[in-house]
Amino acid sequence: MPRARGLGSMAPMLPTVEDPPVTRRSLPPAWVVITLACAGQFLVVLDVSVVNVALPSMRADLGLTAPGLQWVVNAYAIAFAGFMLLGGRAGDLYGRRRMFLLGLALFTVASLGGGLAREGWELLVARAVQGLGAAVLAPSTLTLLTAAVPEGTARARAIATWTAVGAGGGAAGGLVGGLLVDGLSWRWVLLINVPVGVVVLVGSMLGIPSARTRQAAGGAILESRAAAGRRLDLPGAVLVTSGLAALAYGIGQTEAEGWTAAATLVPLCAGLALIGLFLAVEARTKAPLMPLGLLRLRSVSSANAAMFVAGSAMFCMWFFMTLYAQNVLGYSPLDAGLALVPSSLAVVFGSKLAPSAMRAAGARNTAVLGTLVAAAGFGWQSTMAAHGAYLTTIMIPGILMMLGAGLAATPLAAFATSEAAPADAGLASGLINTSRTMGGSLGLAVMSTVAATRTGASTSAQALTEGYAQAFRLSGCLLLAGAVLMLAWLPRRAAAR
C-alpha cells in the first residue's frame, strides 16, 4: 500500500479548465437549495387556489359548462393528489434533483398550454398535466431541503420555512388571482407560472448540484437513488392513483348530487375497492410503491392521520371566508383577497414560530397547541353575523385559525419524515402531502354539504351566514377531536431533536 501511494504521487492529476477540482467551497450554500425548493413548493400550492377568482372569466371566454368549470379545479387537484405517491417514489428511485427538475419543467410547460388554451378541453388537459407535474415536483421539495440541512435546529427552521411558504402560497391564491384577473386577464393566473418557473428551473440546474458533484466535494448527497434493479411499482401506482382519483371524483359529486346519489356512491365505492386492492398488491409485491412497513412506524402513521384530520377541517377556511366576504358582506374579489392578508401573514408567523415552540414544549405539544388555537379561531368564526364588522368577523378569527395551522403543520411534517429510511424519504414526503390534500378535498365536500343543508333554498345574507357558520362550527369540533388524536397517538420524543 505505501508503494502504491508513492507511485500515485509520481503522476499527479493536474487540474485543467475541462476538469476543475471540486471542493466544499465550490458548492452553493444550503440556503440556495432551501430557496429553490421553497419556490417550487410555492408554485405548486399557489395553483391549487389561484384559479378560483378567474373561473367566471374562463367560462365566458371558453364557453365552459358548469361541470366543465368545476373540472378546471378538480383536474389539477385529482392529478396532484392521485400521483403524489408515485412522484415521491420516483424521487427515491431516480433521484430527487432529477424529479424536481422534471416536475418543474412539466408544470411550467402545462401552465403555458393552459394560458394559451382556445378550447375548454385544452384548458382541462393542461390543468391535469399541471397536477401531474406538481405531484412529481412537490415530494422532492421537502426531501431536497432535508438532505441539504443537517438534522437538528437548522433543519427544523428549514422545514418551518418550507411549511410557511407552502401555506402562504395557498393563502395568497385569492389575492394574486384577483390582481391578475382585474389587471390583465384570466390567462395570466396560469401564464405567470411560466417566467417564474423558467427562473427557478435555470436556478435549480445551476444551484442544486448533482450527487456526483456533492460527493466529490465531500458534501451531503442530495440526489440519492435506490439500489440498481429497483423499478417503479406500476401496478401499485395505477391502483392507488385510480383509487384516489375515484374517491376525489365521488367527493366532488357530493355537493351537486348529494351523498346518497348513484353518481356519488359508485365512484366512492370503486375508489375504496381500488385502495383495498392496492393494499393487497403492496403486501405481496417484492418492490412495493408504498412499503406497508412504513406505516408501522408510529411517527409516520400518526402524523399522517393527524394531518388528514387537520387538513379536512382547515382547508375549507379560505373557501368559506372568501364566500362570506363576497356574498354576504359585498366585498369585491380583490377586496376579499386583501381582507385575508392578515391571515396569510399569521400562517407564516405560526410556521416560523413553530421551531422555537418545538424546542420549548416538544413537537407533540406544539402540534396540539396549534390545533387548539385553530379550533378557537373556528369557534369564534362560527359566531359570524350577516352585518359583521371586519375586525371581529374576519380579521381576528382568521388570524387565530391560520396561526394555529402554521404552528401545527411544522411538527407534523417533521414527525412524518423523522424515522423514515433515506430510501423512503420521498415516499414519506409524498404521503404527508397526499394526506393533507385528500383530507382537504374530503373536508371541503363535507363542509359544503353541511353549509348548503343549513342554508336551504334561500339566498339571503342571513341564510348564507348561517350555513357558513355551521361549517365553521363543525370544523372546530373536528379540530378538537384532532387535538385529542395527536395527544394520544403522536410520539412524545420523536422529531423533538
C-alpha positions in Angstrom: 0.0 0.0 0.0 2.8 2.6 0.7 4.3 1.7 -2.6 1.1 2.3 -4.4 0.7 5.7 -2.8 4.3 6.6 -3.9 3.6 5.6 -7.5 0.4 7.7 -7.4 2.3 10.7 -6.2 4.7 10.5 -9.1 2.0 11.2 -11.6 -0.4 13.7 -10.0 -3.6 14.7 -11.8 -3.2 18.4 -12.6 -6.4 20.4 -12.7 -7.4 21.7 -16.1 -10.0 24.0 -17.5 -12.0 21.0 -18.6 -11.7 19.2 -15.2 -11.6 21.7 -12.3 -11.2 20.5 -8.8 -14.4 20.2 -6.8 -14.3 21.4 -3.2 -16.8 22.2 -0.5 -16.3 25.9 -1.3 -17.3 25.4 -4.9 -20.8 24.1 -3.7 -23.6 26.5 -3.3 -24.7 27.2 0.3 -27.6 25.3 1.8 -29.8 28.4 1.7 -29.7 28.3 -2.1 -31.2 24.8 -2.1 -33.8 25.9 0.5 -34.8 28.9 -1.6 -35.2 26.9 -4.8 -37.1 24.1 -3.0 -39.4 26.6 -1.4 -40.0 28.4 -4.7 -41.1 25.1 -6.2 -43.4 24.4 -3.3 -44.9 27.9 -3.6 -45.8 27.4 -7.2 -47.4 24.0 -6.5 -49.6 25.2 -3.7 -50.5 28.5 -5.2 -52.0 26.8 -8.2 -54.5 25.0 -6.0 -56.4 28.2 -5.3 -55.2 30.9 -7.7 -57.7 30.0 -10.4 -60.8 30.3 -8.2 -61.4 34.0 -8.9 -60.8 33.5 -12.6 -63.4 30.9 -13.2 -66.3 33.2 -14.3 -63.9 34.8 -16.9 -62.8 31.4 -18.1 -66.4 30.2 -18.6 -67.3 33.3 -20.6 -64.2 33.2 -22.8 -64.1 29.4 -23.5 -67.8 28.6 -23.3 -67.3 26.0 -20.5 -70.4 24.3 -19.0 -70.9 24.3 -15.2 -69.5 20.8 -14.8 -66.6 21.7 -17.1 -65.9 24.8 -15.0 -65.7 22.6 -11.9 -63.1 20.4 -13.5 -60.8 23.3 -14.0 -60.2 23.0 -10.3 -60.7 19.2 -10.0 -58.4 18.2 -12.8 -55.5 19.8 -11.0 -56.4 18.6 -7.6 -57.1 15.0 -8.6 -53.9 14.6 -10.6 -51.9 16.3 -7.8 -53.2 14.0 -5.1 -53.5 10.9 -7.2 -49.9 10.9 -8.5 -48.3 12.2 -5.3 -47.1 8.8 -4.0 -45.8 7.9 -7.5 -43.9 11.2 -7.5 -42.4 10.5 -4.1 -41.2 7.0 -5.0 -39.9 8.2 -8.4 -37.7 10.7 -6.5 -36.3 7.9 -4.3 -35.6 5.6 -7.3 -34.4 8.0 -10.0 -33.1 10.9 -8.0 -34.7 13.8 -6.1 -32.9 16.5 -8.1 -33.9 14.9 -11.4 -37.5 14.6 -10.4 -37.5 18.1 -9.1 -36.3 19.4 -12.5 -38.7 17.1 -14.4 -41.7 18.1 -12.4 -40.9 21.8 -12.6 -40.4 21.6 -16.4 -43.7 19.7 -16.8 -45.6 22.2 -14.6 -44.2 25.2 -16.5 -45.0 23.8 -19.9 -48.5 22.9 -18.8 -49.0 26.4 -17.4 -48.1 27.8 -20.8 -50.5 25.5 -22.6 -53.4 26.4 -20.2 -52.7 30.1 -20.5 -52.9 29.8 -24.4 -55.9 27.4 -24.4 -58.6 28.3 -27.0 -61.0 25.4 -26.2 -62.3 24.2 -22.9 -60.8 20.7 -23.3 -57.4 22.2 -23.9 -57.6 24.0 -20.6 -58.7 20.9 -18.7 -55.9 18.8 -20.2 -53.4 21.5 -19.3 -54.7 21.6 -15.7 -54.4 17.8 -15.4 -50.8 17.9 -16.7 -50.1 20.7 -14.2 -51.3 18.5 -11.4 -49.1 15.6 -12.6 -46.1 18.0 -12.7 -46.9 19.2 -9.2 -47.2 15.6 -7.9 -43.7 14.9 -9.3 -42.3 18.2 -8.0 -43.8 18.5 -4.6 -42.3 15.5 -2.7 -38.8 16.4 -4.0 -39.0 19.9 -2.5 -39.1 18.6 1.1 -36.5 15.8 0.6 -34.0 18.1 -1.2 -34.4 20.5 1.7 -33.9 17.9 4.5 -31.0 16.4 2.7 -29.3 19.8 2.4 -29.6 20.8 6.0 -28.2 18.8 9.0 -30.7 17.3 11.4 -31.4 19.5 14.4 -32.4 23.1 14.9 -31.3 24.2 11.4 -33.4 21.5 9.8 -36.4 22.5 12.0 -36.0 26.1 10.8 -35.8 25.0 7.2 -38.9 22.8 7.5 -40.7 25.7 9.1 -39.7 27.9 6.2 -40.9 25.3 3.7 -44.2 25.0 5.6 -44.7 28.8 5.7 -44.0 29.2 2.0 -46.4 26.4 1.1 -49.1 27.7 3.4 -48.5 31.3 2.2 -48.9 30.1 -1.4 -52.3 28.7 -0.7 -53.3 31.8 1.3 -52.1 34.2 -1.4 -54.0 32.4 -4.2 -57.1 34.6 -3.9 -55.2 37.8 -3.7 -52.8 37.0 -6.6 -55.7 35.7 -8.7 -57.7 38.9 -8.1 -54.9 41.1 -9.0 -54.1 39.3 -12.2 -57.7 39.0 -13.4 -58.5 42.6 -12.6 -55.3 44.0 -14.0 -54.7 41.7 -17.0 -56.9 38.6 -17.8 -57.7 35.2 -16.5 -54.9 33.7 -18.7 -52.3 35.3 -16.5 -53.2 33.2 -13.5 -51.6 30.4 -15.5 -49.1 32.4 -17.6 -47.5 33.9 -14.5 -46.1 30.5 -13.7 -44.0 30.5 -17.0 -41.4 33.2 -16.3 -41.2 32.2 -12.6 -40.9 28.5 -13.5 -38.2 29.2 -16.0 -36.2 31.2 -13.5 -36.5 28.5 -10.8 -35.7 25.8 -13.3 -32.5 27.5 -14.5 -31.5 28.4 -10.9 -32.1 24.8 -9.9 -29.9 23.4 -12.7 -27.1 25.7 -11.5 -27.8 25.8 -7.8 -28.7 22.2 -6.9 -25.6 20.1 -7.5 -25.8 16.6 -8.7 -25.0 13.7 -6.4 -21.6 13.1 -8.1 -20.6 16.8 -7.7 -21.5 16.9 -4.0 -19.9 13.5 -3.3 -16.7 14.7 -5.0 -16.7 17.8 -2.8 -17.5 15.8 0.4 -20.9 17.3 0.8 -24.3 15.9 1.6 -25.9 13.6 -1.0 -29.0 15.4 -2.4 -29.8 13.0 -5.3 -29.9 9.7 -3.5 -31.0 6.7 -5.7 -32.3 3.3 -4.7 -30.3 0.2 -5.4 -29.8 -0.9 -9.0 -32.5 -3.0 -10.4 -35.4 -1.4 -8.5 -38.2 -0.2 -10.6 -41.4 1.7 -10.1 -44.3 -0.4 -8.8 -46.5 0.3 -11.9 -49.5 -1.9 -10.8 -49.5 -0.3 -7.4 -49.2 3.2 -8.9 -52.1 2.6 -11.3 -54.3 1.2 -8.5 -53.6 3.9 -5.9 -53.9 6.7 -8.5 -57.2 5.3 -9.9 -58.5 4.8 -6.3 -57.6 8.3 -5.2 -59.0 9.8 -8.4 -62.3 7.9 -8.0 -62.6 9.0 -4.4 -61.8 12.6 -5.3 -64.4 12.4 -8.1 -67.0 11.0 -5.8 -66.3 13.6 -3.2 -66.6 16.3 -5.8 -70.0 15.0 -6.8 -71.5 15.3 -3.3 -72.1 19.0 -3.5 -74.2 18.7 -6.7 -75.7 15.2 -6.3 -75.7 14.6 -2.5 -74.2 11.7 -0.6 -76.8 9.1 -1.5 -77.0 9.5 -5.3 -75.6 6.8 -7.5 -73.2 9.4 -9.1 -71.6 9.8 -5.7 -71.8 6.3 -4.3 -70.5 4.4 -7.4 -67.1 6.3 -7.6 -66.7 6.3 -3.8 -67.2 2.5 -3.6 -65.0 2.0 -6.6 -62.3 4.1 -5.0 -62.4 2.2 -1.7 -62.3 -1.1 -3.6 -59.2 0.1 -5.6 -57.5 1.3 -2.5 -58.2 -2.1 -0.8 -56.8 -3.9 -3.9 -53.7 -1.6 -3.8 -53.0 -2.6 -0.2 -53.3 -6.3 -1.1 -50.9 -5.9 -4.0 -48.4 -3.9 -1.9 -48.4 -6.7 0.7 -47.3 -9.2 -2.0 -45.0 -7.4 -4.4 -41.3 -7.5 -4.0 -40.7 -3.8 -4.7 -43.9 -2.0 -3.5 -44.7 1.6 -4.2 -45.5 2.0 -0.5 -43.9 -0.5 1.8 -46.6 -1.2 4.4 -43.9 -1.4 7.0 -43.5 2.4 6.7 -47.0 2.8 8.2 -45.9 0.6 11.2 -43.7 3.5 12.2 -45.7 5.3 14.8 -44.4 8.7 13.8 -45.4 8.2 10.2 -48.8 6.7 10.7 -49.8 9.1 13.5 -48.6 12.2 11.7 -50.4 11.3 8.5 -53.6 10.6 10.4 -53.3 13.9 12.2 -52.6 15.8 9.0 -55.6 14.2 7.3 -57.9 15.3 10.1 -56.4 18.8 10.4 -56.4 19.3 6.6 -60.1 18.2 6.4 -61.0 20.9 8.9 -58.7 23.8 7.9 -58.7 23.6 4.1 -62.3 25.0 3.9 -61.3 28.2 5.8 -60.2 30.1 2.7 -63.2 28.9 0.7 -65.9 30.0 3.1 -64.2 33.2 4.2 -64.0 34.3 0.6 -67.6 33.4 0.0 -68.7 35.2 3.2 -66.8 38.3 2.3 -68.2 38.5 -1.2 -71.7 37.0 -1.0 -72.6 38.4 2.4 -70.5 41.5 3.1 -70.4 42.6 -0.5 -66.6 42.7 -1.0 -65.1 42.5 -4.5 -62.7 39.6 -5.3 -59.7 41.8 -4.8 -61.1 43.3 -1.6 -61.7 39.8 -0.3 -58.2 38.9 -1.0 -56.9 42.0 0.8 -59.1 41.2 3.8 -57.4 37.9 4.2 -53.8 39.2 4.1 -53.5 39.3 8.0 -54.5 35.6 8.0 -51.8 34.9 5.3 -49.2 36.6 7.5 -50.4 34.7 10.5 -49.8 31.3 9.0 -46.3 32.4 8.0 -45.7 33.7 11.5 -47.0 30.5 13.1 -44.7 28.3 10.9 -41.7 30.4 11.8 -42.6 30.3 15.5 -43.0 26.5 15.5 -39.3 25.5 15.8 -38.9 27.6 19.0 -42.1 26.2 20.4 -40.9 22.6 19.5 -37.7 23.2 21.4 -39.5 24.6 24.4 -42.5 22.4 24.6 -41.8 19.4 22.3 -43.1 18.6 18.9 -46.2 16.8 20.0 -47.3 19.6 22.4 -46.7 22.2 19.7 -48.9 20.3 17.2 -51.6 20.0 19.8 -51.3 23.7 20.8 -51.5 24.8 17.2 -54.6 22.7 16.6 -56.3 24.1 19.7 -55.5 27.7 18.7 -57.0 27.0 15.3 -60.1 25.4 16.9 -60.6 28.6 18.9 -60.5 30.6 15.7 -63.0 28.4 14.0 -65.3 28.6 17.1 -65.1 32.4 17.0 -65.8 32.5 13.3 -68.9 30.3 13.8 -70.5 33.3 15.6 -70.4 35.5 12.4 -73.2 37.8 11.6 -74.8 38.9 8.3 -73.7 42.5 9.1 -70.5 41.8 11.0 -67.6 44.2 11.3 -64.3 43.3 9.6 -62.2 43.3 12.7 -64.3 40.8 14.7 -65.8 38.6 11.9 -62.8 38.2 9.5 -59.5 39.5 10.8 -59.1 38.3 14.4 -60.7 34.8 13.9 -58.8 34.4 10.7 -55.5 35.2 12.4 -56.3 32.6 15.1 -57.2 29.9 12.6 -54.1 30.4 10.5 -51.7 31.0 13.3 -52.8 27.6 14.7 -52.4 26.0 11.3 -48.9 27.2 10.9 -47.9 26.0 14.4 -49.4 22.5 13.8 -48.1 21.8 10.3 -44.4 22.1 11.0 -44.1 19.4 13.8 -46.4 17.1 11.8 -44.2 17.4 8.8 -41.2 16.7 11.0 -42.8 13.7 12.5 -43.8 12.3 9.1 -40.2 12.2 7.9 -38.2 11.8 11.1 -38.0 8.0 11.2 -38.2 7.1 7.5 -35.2 5.4 6.0 -33.3 7.6 3.4 -34.5 5.4 0.6 -38.1 6.1 1.6 -37.7 9.8 2.3 -39.5 10.8 -0.9 -42.4 8.5 -0.2 -42.8 9.8 3.3 -42.9 13.4 1.9 -45.4 12.4 -0.7 -47.5 10.6 1.8 -47.9 13.6 4.1 -48.8 15.8 1.2 -51.3 13.3 0.0 -52.9 13.1 3.4 -53.2 16.9 3.6 -54.6 17.2 0.0 -57.1 14.3 0.3 -58.2 15.4 3.7 -58.8 18.9 2.4 -60.8 17.7 -0.6 -63.0 15.4 1.6 -63.4 18.1 4.3 -64.4 20.8 1.7 -67.0 18.5 0.2 -68.4 17.6 3.6 -68.5 21.2 4.9 -70.0 22.5 1.6 -72.8 19.9 2.0 -73.3 20.9 5.7 -73.5 24.6 4.7 -75.9 24.0 1.8 -78.2 21.9 4.0 -78.3 24.7 6.7 -78.9 27.5 4.1 -81.5 25.6 2.1 -83.0 27.2 -1.0 -82.7 30.7 0.4 -80.1 33.1 -1.0 -80.5 35.8 1.7 -77.4 37.1 3.5 -78.7 35.7 6.8 -79.3 32.2 5.4 -75.9 32.1 3.8 -74.3 33.3 7.0 -76.0 30.5 9.0 -74.7 27.9 6.5 -71.2 29.2 6.6 -71.3 29.4 10.4 -72.4 25.8 10.7 -69.4 24.7 8.5 -67.0 26.6 10.8 -68.7 25.1 13.9 -68.3 21.6 12.6 -64.7 22.2 11.6 -63.9 23.5 15.1 -65.3 20.3 16.6 -63.2 18.2 14.2 -60.1 20.1 15.2 -60.8 19.4 18.9 -61.1 15.7 18.0 -57.8 16.0 16.1 -56.1 17.5 19.1 -57.1 14.5 21.2 -55.8 12.2 18.5 -52.4 14.0 18.4 -52.1 13.9 22.2 -52.9 10.2 22.3 -51.0 8.9 19.3 -48.1 11.2 18.3 -44.8 10.0 19.9 -43.6 12.1 22.8 -39.9 12.3 21.8 -39.6 11.5 18.1 -38.8 14.6 16.0 -38.0 16.6 19.1 -34.4 16.8 18.2 
